[in-house]
């Protein structure tokens, strides 16, 4: 829950950077700031690491780079709450395909109804390209959930995440510099980028690694159903993006689904 609130308000804050450095420039600042913090905190080493583990960290970094870039490209074109709602097809798919209990499917169905309500609320003239980027981000989000769980088991603490963030930053560097240019080095951009990096990457990713050590990816996917509601709230508070009645009903449904999934996860802890 802490990761959800942190990442969504961080995304809303990042949107205020777009006019100065563009969405990919904002991604670069976010990843670079979070990478520096994680490297200082965990000091990961590649020595004596099996090649399989290093490749896993590199794959995780690739997923992070594409997920962040496509998501920021989406919220540059469509409202934050709608983008996250569309993006949620990723974790929802993980929940559906990973579920082994009928009750889990009930929560997924309830979350799906809420997503439909959110998507259909106030979306006149929505950018098709923005929707496409959100769907790509959703695909990456599903991969993120699965690979993140494996990284958490293969690496101690946040060392795997720190290595993956290094890879993600390097991948984002060329396009980020091309789009942001000299504005990336402005004090305002650096400070805001550092705040976004902490809120959107360092804090939530660390919390999610720990969460996925304790709960199944399918349960994690259903818990993420609260993301659209929090994103819409962040968009309203930070960016002034209004909310309609249909959207509020959709948020209530996904929150109920999240609470139900959380109760089920306590009943069936995962053995590692």
Phi, psi and omega per residue, in radians:
X1 nan -0.675 3.075
X2 -1.100 -0.681 3.126
X3 -1.123 -0.695 -3.121
X4 -1.088 -0.889 3.141
X5 -1.087 -0.723 -3.111
X6 -1.111 -0.833 -3.043
X7 -1.218 -0.614 -3.090
X8 -1.306 -0.710 3.075
X9 -1.251 -0.513 3.025
X10 -1.142 -0.671 3.114
X11 -1.152 -0.719 3.099
X12 -1.091 -0.713 3.099
X13 -1.136 -0.662 3.137
X14 -1.100 -0.599 -3.124
X15 -1.064 -0.445 3.105
X16 -1.285 -0.194 3.120
X17 -1.543 -0.286 -2.980
X18 -1.031 -0.652 -3.100
X19 -1.147 -0.431 -3.106
X20 -1.636 -0.781 -3.019
X21 -2.148 -0.028 -3.117
X22 1.372 2.879 -3.105
X23 -1.116 -0.674 -3.120
X24 -1.313 -0.585 3.024
X25 -1.077 -0.682 3.099
X26 -1.156 -0.656 3.072
X27 -1.059 -0.777 -3.132
X28 -1.069 -0.810 3.127
X29 -1.084 -0.727 3.134
X30 -1.083 -0.885 -3.094
X31 -1.162 -0.734 -3.106
X32 -1.114 -0.767 -3.133
X33 -1.114 -0.778 -3.133
X34 -1.165 -0.646 -3.140
X35 -1.102 -0.778 3.127
X36 -1.024 -0.793 -3.130
X37 -1.111 -0.795 -3.097
X38 -1.187 -0.621 3.098
X39 -1.147 -0.721 3.108
X40 -1.161 -0.674 -3.065
X41 -1.272 -0.757 -2.999
X42 -1.866 -0.390 3.131
X43 0.808 1.063 -3.085
X44 -1.213 2.636 3.110
X45 -2.197 2.454 3.120
X46 -1.649 -0.100 3.130
X47 -1.173 2.403 3.091
X48 1.103 0.207 3.060
X49 -1.474 2.313 3.085
X50 -1.037 2.551 -3.123
X51 -1.015 -0.602 -3.135
X52 -1.086 -0.710 3.139
X53 -1.202 -0.671 3.117
X54 -1.151 -0.679 3.090
X55 -1.158 -0.623 3.098
X56 -1.116 -0.752 3.106
X57 -1.125 -0.679 3.119
X58 -1.144 -0.712 3.089
X59 -1.087 -0.739 3.105
X60 -1.066 -0.707 3.108
X61 -1.116 -0.710 3.098
X62 -1.077 -0.770 3.124
X63 -1.075 -0.769 3.131
X64 -1.064 -0.739 -3.116
X65 -1.118 -0.836 -3.114
X66 -1.203 -0.703 -3.128
X67 -1.092 -0.829 -3.128
X68 -1.158 -0.745 -3.115
X69 -1.126 -0.815 -3.127
X70 -1.179 -0.634 3.141
X71 -1.179 -0.770 3.126
X72 -1.160 -0.613 3.058
X73 -1.118 -0.558 3.118
X74 -1.247 -0.858 -3.076
X75 -1.289 -0.154 2.994
X76 -1.297 -0.337 -3.039
X77 -2.028 -0.446 -3.125
X78 -2.345 2.781 -3.120
X79 -1.010 2.597 -3.073
X80 -0.997 -0.834 -3.117
X81 -1.062 -0.705 3.123
X82 -1.195 -0.711 3.142
X83 -1.066 -0.793 -3.132
X84 -1.189 -0.617 3.101
X85 -1.077 -0.815 3.111
X86 -1.152 -0.707 3.137
X87 -1.072 -0.452 -3.055
X88 -1.165 -0.159 3.070
X89 -1.007 -0.458 3.138
X90 -1.154 -1.123 3.116
X91 -1.097 -0.504 3.091
X92 -1.125 -0.706 3.100
X93 -1.114 -0.698 3.094
X94 -1.062 -0.744 -3.133
X95 -1.121 -0.721 -3.111
X96 -1.165 -0.881 -3.065
X97 -1.311 -0.384 -3.128
X98 -1.656 -0.105 -3.058
X99 -1.335 2.457 3.061
X100 -2.152 0.098 -3.103
X101 -2.209 2.377 3.138
X102 -0.984 -0.615 -3.107
X103 -1.122 -0.604 3.098
X104 -1.076 -0.676 3.135
X105 -1.158 -0.554 3.091
X106 -1.109 -0.775 3.134
X107 -1.157 -0.669 3.098
X108 -1.091 -0.759 3.133
X109 -1.093 -0.725 3.125
X110 -1.118 -0.725 3.094
X111 -1.114 -0.655 -3.138
X112 -1.115 -0.700 3.096
X113 -1.084 -0.745 3.112
X114 -1.099 -0.672 3.120
X115 -1.115 -0.743 3.107
X116 -1.067 -0.746 3.139
X117 -1.108 -0.723 3.120
X118 -1.146 -0.755 -3.083
X119 -1.154 -0.603 -3.095
X120 -1.530 -0.032 -3.110
X121 -1.607 1.928 3.046
X122 1.117 0.736 -3.079
X123 -1.920 0.407 -3.132
X124 -1.098 2.294 3.114
X125 1.281 0.382 -3.124
X126 -1.151 2.470 -3.096
X127 -1.253 2.175 3.098
X128 -1.137 -0.646 3.118
X129 -1.149 -0.685 3.084
X130 -1.082 -0.714 3.096
X131 -1.107 -0.716 3.122
X132 -1.078 -0.762 3.103
X133 -1.120 -0.677 3.124
X134 -1.130 -0.659 3.093
X135 -1.159 -0.694 3.075
X136 -1.096 -0.745 3.095
X137 -1.089 -0.637 3.099
X138 -1.130 -0.694 3.079
X139 -1.080 -0.763 3.107
X140 -1.149 -0.602 3.140
X141 -1.107 -0.719 3.096
X142 -1.077 -0.773 3.101
X143 -1.115 -0.658 3.135
X144 -1.044 -0.769 -3.122
X145 -1.067 -0.792 -3.080
X146 -1.223 -0.832 -3.092
X147 -1.235 -0.627 3.125
X148 -1.032 -0.707 3.116
X149 -1.076 -0.694 3.136
X150 -1.233 -0.665 3.094
X151 -1.105 -0.706 3.134
X152 -1.092 -0.549 3.119
X153 -1.442 -0.506 -3.062
X154 -1.484 -0.502 -3.068
X155 -2.055 2.572 3.086
X156 -1.438 2.520 3.120
X157 0.958 -2.373 -3.140
X158 -1.849 0.382 -3.094
X159 -1.144 -0.684 3.123
X160 -1.133 -0.715 3.099
X161 -1.103 -0.738 -3.138
X162 -1.074 -0.746 3.112
X163 -1.133 -0.729 3.139
X164 -1.120 -0.668 3.131
X165 -1.150 -0.585 3.059
X166 -1.062 -0.799 3.127
X167 -1.093 -0.781 -3.126
X168 -1.071 -0.721 -3.140
X169 -1.129 -0.755 3.121
X170 -1.087 -0.705 -3.139
X171 -1.180 -0.615 -3.121
X172 -1.412 -0.260 -3.005
X173 -1.035 -0.885 -3.071
X174 -1.053 -0.880 -3.108
X175 -1.218 -0.623 3.130
X176 -1.122 -0.757 3.116
X177 -1.181 -0.695 -3.140
X178 -1.086 -0.657 -3.100
X179 -1.482 -0.726 -3.056
X180 -1.476 -0.575 3.120
X181 1.010 -2.501 -3.087
X182 -1.169 -0.376 3.135
X183 -1.100 -0.371 3.119
X184 -1.111 -0.454 -3.077
X185 -1.644 0.005 3.085
X186 -1.194 2.517 -3.070
X187 -0.995 -0.773 -3.131
X188 -1.055 -0.779 -3.133
X189 -1.138 -0.730 -3.123
X190 -1.128 -0.769 -3.130
X191 -1.169 -0.781 3.130
X192 -1.161 -0.690 3.102
X193 -1.089 -0.671 3.101
X194 -1.123 -0.728 3.112
X195 -1.119 -0.743 3.112
X196 -1.115 -0.709 3.131
X197 -1.057 -0.716 3.112
X198 -1.194 -0.834 -3.064
X199 -1.250 -0.665 -3.002
X200 -1.689 -0.313 -3.080
X201 -2.222 -1.151 -2.996
X202 -1.003 -0.885 -3.091
X203 -1.240 -0.967 -3.068
X204 -1.160 -0.700 -3.131
X205 -1.114 -0.681 3.107
X206 -1.122 -0.740 3.126
X207 -1.160 -0.644 -3.120
X208 -1.245 -0.615 3.054
X209 -1.021 -0.773 3.139
X210 -1.191 -0.659 3.131
X211 -1.107 -0.736 -3.094
X212 -1.311 -0.146 2.965
X213 -1.360 -0.301 -2.981
X214 -2.016 -0.369 -3.140
X215 -2.270 2.743 -3.121
X216 -1.227 2.600 3.087
X217 -0.961 -0.608 3.141
X218 -1.137 -0.733 3.106
X219 -1.175 -0.720 3.091
X220 -0.999 -0.729 -3.131
X221 -1.084 -0.711 3.128
X222 -1.224 -0.664 3.120
X223 -1.054 -0.520 -3.138
X224 -1.203 -0.067 3.132
X225 -1.077 -0.322 3.124
X226 -1.372 -0.210 -3.107
X227 -0.953 -0.852 -3.124
X228 -1.015 -0.689 -3.128
X229 -1.153 -0.776 -3.137
X230 -1.172 -0.670 3.122
X231 -1.106 -0.761 3.114
X232 -1.106 -0.683 3.104
X233 -1.120 -0.763 3.115
X234 -1.110 -0.719 3.108
X235 -1.093 -0.634 3.132
X236 -1.226 -0.794 -3.075
X237 -1.262 -0.799 -3.021
X238 -1.542 -0.695 -3.010
X239 -1.902 -0.099 3.141
X240 1.250 0.437 3.122
X241 -1.450 2.035 -3.021
X242 -1.213 2.808 -3.115
X243 -2.168 2.280 3.102
X244 -1.611 3.003 3.139
X245 -1.066 -0.744 -3.141
X246 -1.071 -0.687 3.128
X247 -1.135 -0.706 3.127
X248 -1.117 -0.674 3.091
X249 -1.127 -0.744 3.120
X250 -1.068 -0.717 3.114
X251 -1.080 -0.753 3.139
X252 -1.048 -0.694 -3.127
X253 -1.156 -0.755 -3.121
X254 -1.237 -0.550 3.073
X255 -1.150 -0.750 3.103
X256 -1.064 -0.733 3.112
X257 -1.090 -0.702 3.135
X258 -1.124 -0.744 3.120
X259 -1.100 -0.757 3.120
X260 -1.074 -0.748 3.138
X261 -1.154 -0.649 -3.141
X262 -1.111 -0.724 3.115
X263 -1.134 -0.678 3.127
X264 -1.162 -0.634 -3.114
X265 -1.141 -0.561 3.110
X266 -1.246 -0.483 -3.135
X267 -1.334 -0.438 -3.062
X268 -2.305 1.342 -3.141
X269 -1.142 2.650 -3.079
X270 -1.607 2.313 3.063
X271 -1.534 2.260 -3.121
X272 -1.900 nan nan
